[in-house]
Amino acid sequence: MKTTVEDGRGRKRTLAAGSAEPALWGLVGNTPLIPLPSSTVFDRPLPSVFLKAEWLNPGGSVKDRPALFILRDGIARGELPAKRLLDASSGNTAIAYAMLGAAAGIGVTVCVPANASVERKALLEAYGAEVVFTDPLDGSDGAIRRARQLAAAQPERYWYADQYNHPANPRAHYLTTADELWRQTAGRVTHLVAGLGTTGTLMGTGRRLKERNPAVQLVAVQPDGPFHGLEGLKHLASAIVPGIYDPVLPDRTEFVATEDAEEEVRRLAKQTGLFVGWSTGAALVAAERLGAPSSALVVIIAPDSGDRYLSEQGRLAGERR
Ligand SMILES: Cc1ncc(COP(=O)(O)O)c(C=O)c1O
């Protein structure tokens, strides 16, 4: 028997009655695709541009999708809930694990750079996760190294999920994000623009979309240097490259300056009422550079909301750092 529930945003979800999974897990995915007035992205009245509103996942980010698939894998292997799930994250995956883990009685330990935003730290505390803070100067790579050390030292306590190398990460997007986009655009999507962190979003969504239509253009977005303020994104030339990354898959890569992404975030909020995170701002900058024709349908992945960065008031006001 199936039960239909409302998720509070008017979206209907079907939950299997008596299903072993917590009802909260059933709310991950099926996010809306929001059209942007073309003048807000391009100076010319050109392509159709849509934001995939991943901040409307229950944990507030795109990372609910891979976290859910990774948790399911840990349970299927018999590692969870016997051990604690351990992973490194720049913040959003940590929150997704913590929230979904709390719903299922699974212990979660996350290694997070200490400069993660105040909002992220507060959420991790609220969900009861064990948090190991790492040196901000070492970025997400420092968190990865710490997680590896912990996993090696206490294999009986931790199941190291390793989102940077776990096939369930891109698989989540291959099986959900891509098919949602295909359905929501009636197969008309021509360009996918997504930032690279673990690279799971672009690898999984992009691979599936290319299978559906090899002409779909995949645009990867990276910060323009190793030191940047685009939380969640990696400058791959100077970072530990995720094992799930296939450099051949993206058709092009755009390198974006933090300041340009910030300006885009501020402009979008004022012009459209959509307040997105910095990495979405970077993807918007990349989309503008495409010069896509009027027949194009460009989808930009919006991993999280600007709410996650409210404490960074100087950046929101556009003050120089
Ligand atoms: C805000 C934000 N943007 C972009 C990304 C990149 O997504 P992916 O890890 O799928 O490459 C992440 C990943 O954590 C993120 O938190």
The ligand as an ORCA input file, in Angstrom:
! r2SCAN-3c Opt
* xyz 0 1
  C      27.485     24.510     -2.458
  C      28.007     23.414     -3.332
  N      28.129     23.639     -4.641
  C      28.625     22.694     -5.471
  C      29.020     21.465     -5.008
  C      29.609     20.479     -5.985
  O      28.831     19.312     -6.187
  P      29.560     17.939     -6.469
  O      30.208     17.509     -5.188
  O      28.457     17.018     -6.885
  O      30.563     18.157     -7.542
  C      28.905     21.191     -3.656
  C      29.362     19.924     -3.107
  O      29.506     19.752     -1.929
  C      28.380     22.186     -2.791
  O      28.268     21.981     -1.464
*
